């Protein structure tokens, strides 16, 4: 299959329908000249049409008759019957579903009569001599005959529809695919991409079981909550937009933006209302589906026996029919009682009033169904006949059922009057609509109280009131949408909160008003309900809403007072912004009551603080909230309109007010300038925050302050330039005074700008050159624990020279010093800050010093140098941390060379040097050489460890194996004692010859490393002495551990006595039974075996002292053989090994003693063992 999209669909279908066989899908594609494959390609490649947006897959089963050829012996009896003509009738007794999918419990079951025996036997005549391939003519007794067996099997067929499924093809499970995109669906290259891509192109799903139940679950559990959440999201508005610009063009854009936002809010409101209507209709549909399911699944059916009851009552009572009637009545009564018990135990699904209506409707539906069946004539006849003789409790049960039915019917009627009000409470979007229904709702409550026999009790009526109050509370909380109400328009939020408070108070007032009317009339029962249950939730919600209204009004007041223009000139903007923050604790949750009170107290304290500080500033500085420029723009528009003189004179007076407002703005700008231009920029963090707040991006301190000053100057410059165009007004005293004030403030800002530039130049002269003169690197005491420690202690005692011990335990002074310190790149961050500052100042038109210009030109080089140096320092640190102490010792010369190459970095070179790149190159080369030596050391250590692992895993007591099966048959199941030990010696010698080779190969490995480090291949370099001793000790430790492990294993093996090691032969020698070998000889062989095993370690010859070269044999006086210094001498001294050998010998001594006793037990039969048995018997006769 080349199309990965179809392969993905196949994977989904097989998972959903529990298919396995690939032939099913291939048959599906090839069916009817590849019709299905073309349909799939059309579905994937074309844009979906209205009638072609979905594909439904399902499986069906069909019967197929197949033939199989069976060969059976001609004379062999079969399960069938052989006729006289040689025709065989064969019966298939066990028929399986060949080449078909195995049935699962959740699939459609095949009829049992088909599964048990589906084969049809047919008589097939075969000519035994006519076909040589079917009959063997060589032997008459072995002739075979061939039969054709026809049998019926069930196969699985995959089907597809793009519309509804045929009624004949209805099954219990389906897999469907729905296109959600238009056009051609691209085919990814591989399945992995397809599995990630296809879910974005179509929806798919699996359906099985009761479709109505699935539909109900989807609507109730998934879609209804999602629609509700989506509605909640549509209620959210954008956060308050701050006005930063005040020009005419920007003001027009802001007004246009507000107009669009208002239009979007109206559209959103219409969408929300539509969504609410849809939610109501969705709930109705859910109710219809639930009712349908109940009706389909209802088991309240009173089965009436098919007997004739039209005869006389007494005759029926005396006849056998009465027994049937009695049993039927008992069954009906039990069924009715169970139904009533279930209904009485059932409760509403939740606390909403609509669920209460649903509860009574369900109850009315069930009881109505039951009553209708009880009213049937044959049912009434049965009860009448049964009551004649038994005088049972039918009337009481029927009366109870009818009473419950009447109660539920009446309650449904009364509650239906409230349903539209309850729907408004639950789904209504406008709080005003809720207020409008409170009065008719209470009126309806009163009517129900008067007319209903169920709701004229206090506990039932209180329950209805309580549910209604809860619905009002929930709708209020939902409408408020806390805490998003603070993000909406404050004016709308305040209006909404007032309406909500009015609603909650109206609910309570209408109730008390109606209660007073009832008491005043005195005709009906009074409403003496529990006020806590009725108004506890609404009163608490009303209290919270009053708190929120207070917070909203306060925030709105502060926003009206501290608009963006005022916030830009106040130094304490943080606290003003804090006043705009809303509480994050959900106040409607009563568990948060204490926390909410604490938050309110904090808010009140903050408001008091802001009010105290704002009153003085605002009362003294502002009279108008609008800027002078915006007022002037409006004034200009009116001036171009022809009006009466009185209006014109009024406009002339307004220009004086504009000048006064501008004068206030000049004073404010001057104030904010002097307040924030006092401290130097490098020490005034608040100044940097202001710059960041204004420009919303990173700007260095000096250039940032200069841009800030120019921003303030431009703020006051734009209005004055517009004012100067009105010469008639600017020539008066007030105009001249305003102009002079502007010139003074402008000169102050220009002077401050020049001071900032001079301050920057001074900072450059004092510190920038020092930063560049810093060395490239600096040494710092490493926080990591140095891994230089003594070598591990071994059992092997080596008499090393004092020079060797000194090299092993500590490095040279230079290497130690270099290893203990961590290198850092010594690049001051202010260098890049100064370079960035220079770029901004140059863009502002300032002249940049030569030294800074050179640094700017090298900025990219500095960045590259810093990154490379950081990488080299990090790599150097990693190399040192991965080396062992002994490896640091032998690489001392390389460490010193590396330090020599890197030393200019912290002694000589600085950031002005021209040889930085050359220095980095040299360090890289030397570091690469050092890294290669480190890698060689690690590789050599790994190779040596591999060989030591082979030595450590050696088996001193190998189990001998038979060379061939013939030898095993001749010798018996076990080796004899001598053969066992002889074979063990051979196996051990082979093994230790290999280990000798591994041990010998250590020397070339170490010499190779020696040659790479010291350029000497002698194997006795003084630099490498610690390395030689280190590995010689590890070699001894491995050999020693190997011997201990083998002895312990051998001791455990012979102690358990689970499997014999060898056999001891007992033979008859004359009249005596003797062993081969004798017990004493056996014990000697065992001891010799132990001695040979331990002495096999003689193959590991020691190295020369201070070398890795194997020491040759030494001529000893009085002996012609050479003596080799091996590890055997050290091992033989071990008390642990001696103790294990003694334990093994003790076990064998006990075994030999048992053999000896067994051998001696045959002596009592010595008289029976004679050489000439025949002559001895004849003599005794």
Order of alpha helices (4+ residues) and beta strands (2+ residues): alpha-alpha-beta-beta-beta-alpha-beta-beta-beta-alpha-beta-alpha-alpha-alpha-alpha-alpha-alpha-alpha-alpha-alpha-alpha-alpha-alpha-alpha-alpha-alpha-alpha-alpha-alpha-alpha-alpha-alpha-alpha-beta-alpha-alpha-beta-alpha-alpha-alpha-alpha-alpha-alpha-alpha-alpha-alpha-beta-beta-alpha-beta-beta-alpha-alpha-alpha
